[in-house]
Amino acid sequence: MKRAALVLFAFLSLSCTQAQDSYFGVRVDVAGDLFPLNLNLPLVGVHLGTPVLDNVELRASFLTILLISDLQAEILYTRPLSDALRVYGGVGGDVMRNAFNDDSDFGVHATAGVESQLGSSIGLFGEVQPLFFLTDVENTGFESFILKLNVGVNFHF
């Protein structure tokens, strides 16, 4: 898991040096079951994003708390609403690692978010990510379908 995260971030870091309007972000994700609503401990993490086409970007995220980690890769379609506000949506994959029981689970997610620019290089964002696990999650404490609410700060360069 650590090697996969390092390779993904190295690839995106190299891509970011060649692109304009790449960004680095810090975030907090709260995941939980939908019915009934049951929120778990928040995951804290970082992400890197870089444009690959007009209005299309790639983003990789690494989130963790205690012995639970989540590695995400996703493709996002962005749409500016004004100079200071953009919305975005996309799809991606997850590898969730639970070191308590030495278990890894794979999932897919959708993302819907909004980012508000504060000046030219800082943006505040909020997202919703429904996540569906493709593998057995009996040992992780998560249901097959969870909802993640994400907030954070992006630093554009």
C-alpha positions in Angstrom: 0.0 0.0 0.0 2.8 2.4 0.9 4.7 1.7 -2.3 1.5 2.2 -4.4 0.9 5.5 -2.7 4.5 6.6 -3.3 4.4 5.6 -6.9 1.1 7.4 -7.5 2.2 10.6 -5.8 5.6 10.5 -7.6 3.8 10.2 -11.0 1.4 13.0 -10.2 4.2 15.2 -8.7 6.1 14.9 -12.0 2.9 15.7 -13.9 2.3 18.7 -11.8 5.7 20.2 -12.6 4.8 20.1 -16.3 1.2 21.5 -16.0 -0.4 24.7 -15.1 -3.0 25.1 -12.2 -1.9 21.9 -10.4 -2.7 21.8 -6.7 -1.8 20.2 -3.4 -4.5 19.9 -0.8 -5.1 18.9 2.8 -8.4 17.5 3.8 -10.6 15.8 6.4 -13.0 13.0 5.3 -15.8 11.7 7.5 -17.2 8.4 6.3 -20.4 6.6 7.5 -23.2 4.4 6.7 -26.3 6.0 5.1 -29.2 4.0 6.6 -29.1 4.5 9.5 -26.7 7.5 9.5 -23.6 6.3 11.5 -20.4 8.4 11.1 -17.0 6.9 11.8 -13.7 8.5 12.9 -12.5 11.2 10.4 -9.7 10.4 8.0 -7.1 13.1 7.5 -5.0 13.3 4.4 -3.4 15.0 1.4 -4.0 15.0 -2.3 -2.4 16.1 -5.6 -4.3 17.1 -8.7 -3.2 18.1 -12.2 -5.1 19.0 -15.4 -4.8 16.6 -18.3 -7.3 18.2 -20.7 -9.4 21.3 -20.7 -11.8 20.9 -17.7 -10.5 17.4 -16.9 -8.0 16.6 -14.1 -6.5 13.7 -12.3 -6.3 13.6 -8.5 -4.6 11.1 -6.1 -5.3 11.1 -2.4 -3.9 9.4 0.7 -6.0 9.5 3.9 -5.3 7.9 7.2 -6.1 7.7 10.9 -4.7 5.2 13.4 -4.3 2.0 11.5 -6.8 2.6 8.7 -5.7 4.1 5.4 -7.4 5.0 2.1 -5.6 5.5 -1.2 -7.7 7.1 -4.0 -7.2 7.9 -7.7 -9.9 9.7 -9.6 -10.7 11.6 -12.8 -12.7 14.8 -12.4 -14.6 17.0 -14.8 -14.4 20.7 -13.6 -16.7 23.5 -14.6 -16.0 27.1 -13.5 -19.1 29.1 -12.5 -17.1 32.3 -12.0 -13.6 33.4 -11.4 -13.8 32.4 -7.8 -16.1 29.4 -7.9 -16.0 26.0 -9.6 -17.9 22.8 -9.4 -16.6 19.3 -10.3 -17.6 15.7 -10.5 -16.0 12.5 -11.3 -15.3 8.8 -10.6 -12.4 6.9 -9.1 -11.1 3.9 -7.2 -10.2 3.2 -3.6 -8.0 0.8 -1.8 -8.9 0.8 1.9 -6.4 -0.8 4.3 -7.3 -1.9 7.8 -4.1 -2.8 9.8 -6.2 -3.9 12.8 -7.1 -7.1 11.0 -4.6 -7.1 8.1 -7.3 -6.6 5.5 -7.5 -4.6 2.2 -10.7 -3.7 0.4 -11.3 -2.3 -3.1 -14.0 0.1 -4.1 -15.3 2.6 -6.6 -16.7 6.1 -5.8 -18.3 9.1 -7.4 -17.3 12.7 -6.4 -19.4 15.9 -6.5 -17.8 19.0 -5.1 -17.4 22.8 -5.1 -14.4 24.9 -4.6 -14.3 28.6 -3.7 -11.0 30.5 -4.6 -9.6 32.8 -1.9 -7.2 34.9 -4.0 -5.2 33.3 -6.8 -3.6 30.3 -5.0 -5.9 29.1 -2.2 -9.2 27.4 -2.5 -11.7 26.0 0.1 -13.6 22.9 -1.0 -16.4 20.6 0.1 -17.3 17.2 -1.5 -19.7 14.3 -1.3 -18.4 10.8 -2.2 -20.6 7.8 -2.3 -18.4 4.8 -2.1 -19.2 1.2 -3.0 -16.8 -1.6 -1.9 -16.3 -4.4 -4.5 -14.7 -6.8 -2.0 -15.8 -8.3 1.3 -15.8 -5.7 4.1 -17.0 -7.8 7.0 -13.7 -7.2 8.9 -13.4 -3.5 8.3 -16.3 -2.1 10.2 -17.7 -0.6 7.0 -20.8 -1.5 5.1 -20.7 -2.2 1.4 -22.0 1.3 0.6 -20.9 4.3 2.6 -21.0 8.1 2.2 -17.9 10.3 2.6 -18.1 14.0 3.3 -14.9 15.8 2.6 -13.7 19.4 3.4 -10.3 21.0 2.9 -7.9 23.5 1.4 -6.2 23.4 -2.0 -3.0 25.3 -2.7 -2.8 26.0 -6.4 0.6 26.5 -8.2 
